[in-house]
Amino acid sequence: MMKKTESKKTLNGKSPPELQTELEALLKEQFGLRMQAATQQLQNTGKLKNARRGIARVRTLIHAKAVQA
């Protein structure tokens, strides 16, 4: 897993379409983690928190880039 600062730097360099594909991947990951949690298969519940925060980070960047344009 990347450090937060590295993740922010790489996300800042991406274009809006790339951020959209990143968002879709994170949403799919979150869905899978939610299903694992519901079926008692998820061992590390912190992954859900990280996925949620990653989604918020990407959505914030998408919105910020849309406002700038």
C-alpha positions as protocol buffer text, in pm:
chain_id: "A"
residue {
  index: 1
  type: MET
  ca { x: 0 y: 0 z: 0 }
}
residue {
  index: 2
  type: MET
  ca { x: 120 y: 349 z: -81 }
}
residue {
  index: 3
  type: LYS
  ca { x: 175 y: 619 z: 176 }
}
residue {
  index: 4
  type: LYS
  ca { x: -90 y: 889 z: 186 }
}
residue {
  index: 5
  type: THR
  ca { x: 144 y: 1160 z: 56 }
}
residue {
  index: 6
  type: GLU
  ca { x: 255 y: 940 z: -235 }
}
residue {
  index: 7
  type: SER
  ca { x: -106 y: 859 z: -312 }
}
residue {
  index: 8
  type: LYS
  ca { x: -204 y: 1226 z: -312 }
}
residue {
  index: 9
  type: LYS
  ca { x: 86 y: 1318 z: -540 }
}
residue {
  index: 10
  type: THR
  ca { x: 2 y: 1048 z: -792 }
}
residue {
  index: 11
  type: LEU
  ca { x: -368 y: 1136 z: -786 }
}
residue {
  index: 12
  type: ASN
  ca { x: -296 y: 1506 z: -837 }
}
residue {
  index: 13
  type: GLY
  ca { x: -107 y: 1426 z: -1155 }
}
residue {
  index: 14
  type: LYS
  ca { x: -396 y: 1236 z: -1313 }
}
residue {
  index: 15
  type: SER
  ca { x: -647 y: 1380 z: -1557 }
}
residue {
  index: 16
  type: PRO
  ca { x: -1022 y: 1378 z: -1481 }
}
residue {
  index: 17
  type: PRO
  ca { x: -1091 y: 1067 z: -1699 }
}
residue {
  index: 18
  type: GLU
  ca { x: -810 y: 881 z: -1521 }
}
residue {
  index: 19
  type: LEU
  ca { x: -953 y: 991 z: -1185 }
}
residue {
  index: 20
  type: GLN
  ca { x: -1294 y: 861 z: -1294 }
}
residue {
  index: 21
  type: THR
  ca { x: -1150 y: 517 z: -1371 }
}
residue {
  index: 22
  type: GLU
  ca { x: -967 y: 524 z: -1035 }
}
residue {
  index: 23
  type: LEU
  ca { x: -1297 y: 608 z: -864 }
}
residue {
  index: 24
  type: GLU
  ca { x: -1473 y: 317 z: -1037 }
}
residue {
  index: 25
  type: ALA
  ca { x: -1198 y: 79 z: -926 }
}
residue {
  index: 26
  type: LEU
  ca { x: -1221 y: 203 z: -567 }
}
residue {
  index: 27
  type: LEU
  ca { x: -1600 y: 167 z: -567 }
}
residue {
  index: 28
  type: LYS
  ca { x: -1570 y: -192 z: -689 }
}
residue {
  index: 29
  type: GLU
  ca { x: -1310 y: -261 z: -421 }
}
residue {
  index: 30
  type: GLN
  ca { x: -1538 y: -112 z: -155 }
}
residue {
  index: 31
  type: PHE
  ca { x: -1828 y: -326 z: -276 }
}
residue {
  index: 32
  type: GLY
  ca { x: -1617 y: -641 z: -252 }
}
residue {
  index: 33
  type: LEU
  ca { x: -1501 y: -548 z: 97 }
}
residue {
  index: 34
  type: ARG
  ca { x: -1860 y: -480 z: 207 }
}
residue {
  index: 35
  type: MET
  ca { x: -1966 y: -822 z: 80 }
}
residue {
  index: 36
  type: GLN
  ca { x: -1676 y: -984 z: 266 }
}
residue {
  index: 37
  type: ALA
  ca { x: -1774 y: -799 z: 583 }
}
residue {
  index: 38
  type: ALA
  ca { x: -2137 y: -908 z: 546 }
}
residue {
  index: 39
  type: THR
  ca { x: -2037 y: -1273 z: 512 }
}
residue {
  index: 40
  type: GLN
  ca { x: -1788 y: -1256 z: 800 }
}
residue {
  index: 41
  type: GLN
  ca { x: -1491 y: -1316 z: 567 }
}
residue {
  index: 42
  type: LEU
  ca { x: -1320 y: -979 z: 615 }
}
residue {
  index: 43
  type: GLN
  ca { x: -1031 y: -1005 z: 860 }
}
residue {
  index: 44
  type: ASN
  ca { x: -892 y: -653 z: 835 }
}
residue {
  index: 45
  type: THR
  ca { x: -1184 y: -412 z: 878 }
}
residue {
  index: 46
  type: GLY
  ca { x: -948 y: -117 z: 837 }
}
residue {
  index: 47
  type: LYS
  ca { x: -951 y: -182 z: 464 }
}
residue {
  index: 48
  type: LEU
  ca { x: -1310 y: -55 z: 449 }
}
residue {
  index: 49
  type: LYS
  ca { x: -1205 y: 270 z: 613 }
}
residue {
  index: 50
  type: ASN
  ca { x: -914 y: 312 z: 370 }
}
residue {
  index: 51
  type: ALA
  ca { x: -1139 y: 242 z: 72 }
}
residue {
  index: 52
  type: ARG
  ca { x: -1393 y: 500 z: 189 }
}
residue {
  index: 53
  type: ARG
  ca { x: -1125 y: 762 z: 239 }
}
residue {
  index: 54
  type: GLY
  ca { x: -969 y: 686 z: -98 }
}
residue {
  index: 55
  type: ILE
  ca { x: -1307 y: 733 z: -265 }
}
residue {
  index: 56
  type: ALA
  ca { x: -1353 y: 1066 z: -88 }
}
residue {
  index: 57
  type: ARG
  ca { x: -1002 y: 1175 z: -188 }
}
residue {
  index: 58
  type: VAL
  ca { x: -1066 y: 1099 z: -556 }
}
residue {
  index: 59
  type: ARG
  ca { x: -1411 y: 1261 z: -556 }
}
residue {
  index: 60
  type: THR
  ca { x: -1263 y: 1574 z: -397 }
}
residue {
  index: 61
  type: LEU
  ca { x: -997 y: 1596 z: -668 }
}
residue {
  index: 62
  type: ILE
  ca { x: -1255 y: 1543 z: -944 }
}
residue {
  index: 63
  type: HIS
  ca { x: -1467 y: 1823 z: -802 }
}
residue {
  index: 64
  type: ALA
  ca { x: -1167 y: 2056 z: -756 }
}
residue {
  index: 65
  type: LYS
  ca { x: -1054 y: 2001 z: -1116 }
}
residue {
  index: 66
  type: ALA
  ca { x: -1408 y: 2058 z: -1245 }
}
residue {
  index: 67
  type: VAL
  ca { x: -1431 y: 2390 z: -1058 }
}
residue {
  index: 68
  type: GLN
  ca { x: -1093 y: 2504 z: -1194 }
}
residue {
  index: 69
  type: ALA
  ca { x: -1190 y: 2429 z: -1554 }
}
